[in-house]
């Protein structure tokens, strides 16, 4: 029988956001940033794997998880990046992790505040890619004015169990691998968020924020930001990712200054949830390299 998963880490408000942290242990800090429709709990198992290496802090982005809606209503990538920077200013320089939209946010943070980022680990980062793909097309549809609100209102009519199962089928390579306890947690969390007046707006506006980044030009384009990142970088992709094309890793390998690429043949979009032990091993290698002053080599 599959072992019972650990409980989610306890959380507290730090400034304007809710943050879940592992017990204070190693002196080095790590900050974890979730993707669209996710929360700090997406990182529970990876944080457990790394708790003897770093003291971890997983943020609920503004309007997500237990964080309230942002006072200024800003759900753009830049707005979310400011929230992450606020947390990093509390923790001090840290190893920064990001998944999907959280990966895009982490790139902007690392490019604009290199003093706060010791290393950068990106799991299926949502960097601009205009080739058609089913998952991103759904996000783009949700970002269309009025259509997004209509879709959200229709989805809320579906039972939470149905919506959670559909999401898992999209982001996991093997939906049957999700532990029943984690599945129950996700359903209960969605029920809770259905009662929040701002949950729909947070989802739709965050989707619009990430879609806008795909069409941004100039120095603030995320690929140009990636080229400015000074921190040693690890990029992890799952071969069965239905949202972010694993092929974008090749462009990342040409763009980031110090980068190592890892392709996991049996993972999907959320490798840190699907195989946290494997992702942790790669992250430990990167963290060790930063201590030794060695840059990761692309492979």
C-alpha positions as CSV (number, residue, x, y, z in Angstrom):
1,X,0.0,0.0,0.0
2,X,1.2,3.5,-0.8
3,X,2.6,5.3,2.2
4,X,0.5,8.1,3.7
5,X,1.8,11.5,2.4
6,X,3.0,14.1,4.8
7,X,0.7,16.9,5.9
8,X,1.1,20.2,4.2
9,X,3.5,22.6,5.9
10,X,2.1,25.1,8.3
11,X,1.7,28.7,7.0
12,X,1.5,32.3,8.2
13,X,1.0,35.7,6.7
14,X,4.3,37.4,5.8
15,X,3.4,40.9,4.7
16,X,0.5,40.6,2.2
17,X,0.9,37.0,1.3
18,X,0.5,33.6,3.0
19,X,3.6,31.4,3.1
20,X,4.1,27.8,4.1
21,X,7.5,27.0,5.6
22,X,9.5,24.0,6.7
23,X,11.0,24.1,10.2
24,X,14.0,26.4,10.6
25,X,17.0,24.2,9.9
26,X,19.7,24.8,7.3
27,X,21.0,28.3,7.1
28,X,20.4,28.5,3.3
29,X,16.9,29.5,2.3
30,X,14.7,28.5,-0.6
31,X,11.5,30.1,-2.0
32,X,9.0,28.2,-4.1
33,X,6.6,29.7,-6.6
34,X,3.5,27.8,-7.9
35,X,1.8,28.0,-11.2
36,X,-1.6,29.1,-12.5
37,X,-4.5,27.7,-10.4
38,X,-1.9,26.2,-8.0
39,X,-0.8,27.1,-4.5
40,X,2.0,26.6,-2.0
41,X,0.9,23.1,-1.4
42,X,2.2,22.1,-4.8
43,X,5.6,22.1,-3.3
44,X,4.9,20.1,-0.1
45,X,6.7,16.9,-1.1
46,X,9.7,18.6,-2.7
47,X,10.2,20.8,0.3
48,X,10.2,17.6,2.5
49,X,12.9,16.1,0.3
50,X,15.0,19.3,0.6
51,X,14.4,20.2,4.2
52,X,17.9,19.0,5.3
53,X,19.5,21.1,2.5
54,X,17.5,24.3,2.7
55,X,14.9,25.9,4.8
56,X,11.9,26.2,2.4
57,X,9.2,28.9,2.0
58,X,6.4,28.3,-0.5
59,X,4.3,31.4,-1.3
60,X,0.6,31.5,-2.1
61,X,0.7,34.1,-4.8
62,X,-1.7,37.1,-4.4
63,X,-5.3,35.8,-4.7
64,X,-4.2,32.1,-4.6
65,X,-4.2,29.6,-1.8
66,X,-4.7,31.5,1.5
67,X,-3.3,34.8,0.2
68,X,-5.9,37.5,-0.1
69,X,-6.6,39.4,-3.3
70,X,-3.9,42.1,-4.0
71,X,-5.0,45.5,-2.8
72,X,-4.1,47.0,-6.2
73,X,-5.8,44.2,-8.2
74,X,-2.5,43.6,-10.1
75,X,-2.4,39.9,-11.2
76,X,0.3,40.5,-13.9
77,X,3.5,38.5,-13.9
78,X,5.2,41.8,-12.8
79,X,2.7,42.1,-9.9
80,X,3.3,38.5,-8.8
81,X,7.0,39.1,-9.1
82,X,6.8,42.0,-6.7
83,X,5.1,39.7,-4.1
84,X,7.9,37.1,-4.5
85,X,10.6,39.9,-4.2
86,X,8.8,41.0,-1.0
87,X,9.2,37.5,0.5
88,X,12.8,37.3,-0.6
89,X,13.5,40.5,1.1
90,X,12.3,38.9,4.3
91,X,14.2,35.6,3.8
92,X,17.4,37.1,2.4
93,X,19.2,35.6,-0.6
94,X,17.6,32.3,-1.5
95,X,17.5,29.4,-4.0
96,X,14.4,30.3,-6.1
97,X,12.1,27.6,-7.6
98,X,9.2,28.1,-10.0
99,X,6.8,25.9,-11.9
100,X,4.9,26.9,-15.0
101,X,3.6,30.5,-14.5
102,X,5.7,30.5,-11.3
103,X,8.7,29.7,-13.5
104,X,8.0,32.8,-15.6
105,X,7.6,34.9,-12.4
106,X,10.9,33.5,-11.1
107,X,12.7,34.4,-14.3
108,X,11.6,38.0,-14.0
109,X,12.6,38.1,-10.3
110,X,16.0,36.6,-11.0
111,X,16.6,39.0,-13.9
112,X,15.6,42.1,-12.0
113,X,16.9,41.3,-8.5
114,X,20.0,39.1,-8.9
115,X,21.1,40.1,-5.4
116,X,18.2,38.0,-4.0
117,X,18.6,34.8,-6.0
118,X,21.4,32.3,-5.3
119,X,20.3,29.7,-7.8
120,X,17.2,29.2,-10.1
121,X,15.3,25.9,-10.6
122,X,12.5,26.0,-13.1
123,X,10.1,23.1,-13.6
124,X,8.3,23.4,-16.9
125,X,8.6,27.2,-17.0
126,X,5.9,29.0,-19.0
127,X,8.2,31.0,-21.2
128,X,6.8,32.4,-24.4
129,X,6.0,29.8,-27.1
130,X,3.5,30.7,-29.8
131,X,3.2,27.2,-31.4
132,X,-0.3,25.9,-30.9
133,X,-0.9,23.5,-28.0
134,X,-4.2,22.4,-26.4
135,X,-3.4,23.4,-22.8
136,X,-2.2,26.9,-23.5
137,X,-5.1,27.4,-25.9
138,X,-7.4,26.8,-23.0
139,X,-5.5,29.4,-20.9
140,X,-5.7,31.9,-23.8
141,X,-9.5,31.3,-24.1
142,X,-9.9,32.0,-20.3
143,X,-8.0,35.3,-20.8
144,X,-10.4,36.6,-23.5
145,X,-12.6,39.4,-22.0
146,X,-16.1,38.2,-21.1
147,X,-15.4,34.8,-22.5
148,X,-13.1,34.0,-19.5
149,X,-15.8,35.1,-17.0
150,X,-18.4,33.0,-18.8
151,X,-16.2,29.9,-18.9
152,X,-15.4,30.4,-15.2
153,X,-19.1,30.7,-14.3
154,X,-19.9,27.5,-16.2
155,X,-17.1,25.6,-14.6
156,X,-18.3,26.5,-11.1
157,X,-21.5,24.5,-11.9
158,X,-19.4,21.3,-12.1
159,X,-18.7,19.3,-9.0
160,X,-15.3,20.1,-7.5
161,X,-14.3,16.4,-7.9
162,X,-14.9,16.7,-11.6
163,X,-12.8,19.8,-12.0
164,X,-9.9,18.5,-9.9
165,X,-9.8,15.2,-11.8
166,X,-9.8,17.2,-15.1
167,X,-6.9,19.3,-13.9
168,X,-4.9,16.4,-12.7
169,X,-5.4,14.6,-16.0
170,X,-3.9,17.7,-17.7
171,X,-0.9,18.2,-15.6
172,X,0.2,14.7,-14.4
173,X,1.6,12.2,-16.8
174,X,-0.3,9.4,-14.9
175,X,-3.3,10.7,-13.0
176,X,-3.7,7.3,-11.3
177,X,-0.4,8.0,-9.4
178,X,-2.0,10.8,-7.3
179,X,-2.4,9.6,-3.7
180,X,-6.0,9.6,-2.5
181,X,-5.2,11.9,0.4
182,X,-3.7,14.5,-2.0
183,X,-6.8,14.1,-4.2
184,X,-9.1,14.7,-1.2
185,X,-7.0,17.7,-0.2
186,X,-7.4,19.2,-3.6
187,X,-11.1,18.8,-3.7
188,X,-11.6,20.3,-0.2
189,X,-9.4,23.2,-1.2
190,X,-11.4,23.9,-4.3
191,X,-14.6,23.8,-2.3
192,X,-13.1,26.4,0.0
193,X,-12.0,28.6,-2.8
194,X,-15.4,28.4,-4.5
195,X,-16.7,30.4,-1.5
196,X,-14.2,33.2,-1.9
197,X,-15.5,36.3,-3.8
198,X,-12.2,36.9,-5.6
199,X,-11.2,33.4,-6.6
200,X,-12.6,33.6,-10.1
201,X,-11.0,37.0,-10.7
202,X,-7.7,35.8,-9.4
203,X,-7.7,32.9,-11.8
204,X,-8.8,34.8,-14.9
205,X,-6.6,37.9,-14.4
206,X,-3.6,35.7,-13.7
207,X,-4.3,33.8,-16.9
208,X,-4.5,37.1,-18.7
209,X,-1.2,38.1,-17.1
210,X,0.7,35.1,-18.4
211,X,-0.9,35.3,-21.9
212,X,0.2,39.0,-22.1
213,X,3.8,37.9,-21.5
214,X,3.7,35.6,-24.6
215,X,3.2,38.7,-26.8
216,X,5.4,41.1,-25.0
217,X,8.2,42.8,-27.0
218,X,11.2,44.7,-26.0
219,X,13.6,44.4,-23.0
220,X,10.8,43.1,-20.8
221,X,10.2,40.1,-23.0
222,X,10.7,37.0,-20.8
223,X,13.3,35.4,-23.2
224,X,15.4,38.7,-23.0
225,X,14.9,38.6,-19.2
226,X,16.2,35.0,-19.2
227,X,19.3,36.1,-21.0
228,X,20.1,38.5,-18.2
229,X,19.8,35.9,-15.4
230,X,23.1,35.6,-13.6
231,X,22.2,32.8,-11.2
232,X,23.2,29.2,-12.0
233,X,20.0,27.7,-13.5
234,X,18.4,24.2,-13.6
235,X,15.5,23.6,-16.0
236,X,13.4,20.4,-15.6
237,X,10.9,19.3,-18.2
238,X,8.6,16.2,-18.3
239,X,8.4,14.5,-21.6
240,X,4.7,14.1,-21.2
241,X,4.0,17.8,-20.5
242,X,0.7,18.7,-22.1
243,X,1.0,22.4,-21.3
244,X,4.6,23.5,-22.0
245,X,6.4,21.9,-24.9
246,X,9.6,20.1,-23.6
247,X,11.2,21.3,-26.9
248,X,11.4,24.8,-25.4
249,X,14.2,23.5,-23.2
250,X,16.5,23.7,-26.2
251,X,15.9,27.4,-26.6
252,X,16.4,27.8,-22.8
253,X,19.7,26.0,-23.1
254,X,20.8,28.6,-25.7
255,X,19.5,31.6,-23.7
256,X,20.4,31.2,-20.0
257,X,24.0,32.0,-19.2
258,X,24.7,29.1,-16.8
259,X,22.2,26.3,-17.3
260,X,21.7,22.5,-17.0
261,X,18.7,20.9,-18.7
262,X,17.0,17.7,-17.4
263,X,14.3,15.9,-19.3
264,X,12.3,13.4,-17.3
265,X,10.8,10.7,-19.6
266,X,7.9,9.7,-17.4
267,X,6.8,13.1,-15.9
268,X,4.2,15.6,-17.0
269,X,3.9,19.3,-16.2
270,X,4.4,19.1,-12.4
271,X,7.5,16.9,-12.0
272,X,8.1,18.3,-8.5
273,X,4.8,16.6,-7.4
274,X,5.1,13.5,-9.6
275,X,8.7,12.6,-8.7
276,X,9.9,14.9,-5.9
277,X,12.8,12.7,-5.1
278,X,14.2,13.0,-8.6
279,X,13.7,16.7,-8.8
280,X,15.3,17.1,-5.3
281,X,18.4,15.2,-6.4
282,X,18.9,17.5,-9.3
283,X,18.2,20.6,-7.1
284,X,20.7,19.4,-4.5
285,X,23.4,19.1,-7.2
286,X,22.7,22.7,-8.3
287,X,22.8,23.9,-4.7
288,X,26.1,22.1,-4.1
289,X,27.5,23.6,-7.3
290,X,26.7,27.1,-6.0
291,X,28.5,26.4,-2.8
292,X,31.6,25.2,-4.7
293,X,31.4,28.1,-7.1
294,X,31.0,25.8,-10.1
295,X,28.5,26.7,-12.9
296,X,26.2,24.0,-14.2
297,X,27.0,22.9,-17.7
298,X,24.3,22.5,-20.3
299,X,23.6,19.0,-21.5
